[in-house]
């Protein structure tokens, strides 16, 4: 299946901004996070097709996954 993955802010460094990924059926958001070696302790918000989603959610063909790191500052 094809899934569009979008990375934001510091997660883009050394990776990509947007990428079409070919994934196995039954793949979860958590699998993508781990596959991309995104540090879970820095994980902020994850959107699946524009809605907040848990890392256990299974992806479907044509989904768009957006992954944001935590935002800091003052």
Secondary structure, DSSP 8 states (H G I E B T S, - for coil): -EEEEEE-GGGGTTS-SEEEEE--TT-BHHHHHHHTT--GGGEEEEEETTEE--TT-B--TT-EEEEEE-----
